[in-house]
Amino acid sequence: MSSEAEAETKPKPIAETKPNNVPNWEVKQHLYGVDMIEKSESNGVASVTMDADGTVADKGGEALPLPETYITCGKCKSLFAIADGDLGAMGKGCRVQCSACGNSWFQSRERLFDIPKDSHDLLPAEKCNMDRIARNLARDLPPNWFGDYKLYVGNLDFRTTPDELLYFFEGSAKKEGSVCDVSIVKGPDGRSRGFAFVTFYDAADGKVALENGNGAECNGRELSVREPNN
């Protein structure tokens, strides 16, 4: 899952005794589906996928309650809602495969972690996060790479989508495929706050986009584009 949205409340610190792959809950996490790799005929485990309404559906489309536990992909740091029973009926666990980056690993039951539902909303990952991971993998970059050069983009029309911003800034950079990530900042209600951050694979492309994009019109508004303060 992607992790750029802010948490609604400040969570309790994670105990130092837990494994290092436990994510930092200072950010609101998002959930992808997870695919099980069948090791044998006796280990028939169905794929678990989280729908947009927060329910988990199997391959047959039957809606299931959201599991109480989650796991983390060690490669792209995506999160997956998964129950103990999804790891099969026997043994210590089974192999799973990240549906975002393709990484696979043996998932043991003892390394399932509780989802802090009392303090955080868990939402399906946005398409732009999945697209960023796919672009990184196509470039042989780490799936959780966020680019070399970042721009702040203000005065956004509240209806502007990540895909529209990506198209706008690749046009400003005059180079298709130059944008690595687009993150529109949202409030607790899930609506755009009118500004975003755009990152580029190459700083030279980002600087061209800065020169051409600042003051240019996008969805009826002149954008305020600059390098971020931090």
Secondary structure, 3 states (H helix, E strand, C coil): CCCCCECCCCCCCCCCCCCCCCCCCCECCEEECEEECCCCCCCCCCCEEECCCCCEECCCCCEECCCCEEEECCCCCCEEECCHHHHCCCCCEEEEEECCCCCEEEEEHHHCEECCCCCCCCEECCHHHHHHHHHHHHCCCCCCCCCCEEEEEECCCCCCCHHHHHHHHHHHHCCCCCEEEEEEEECCCCCEEEEEEEEECCHHHHHHHHHHHCCCEECCEECEEECCCC
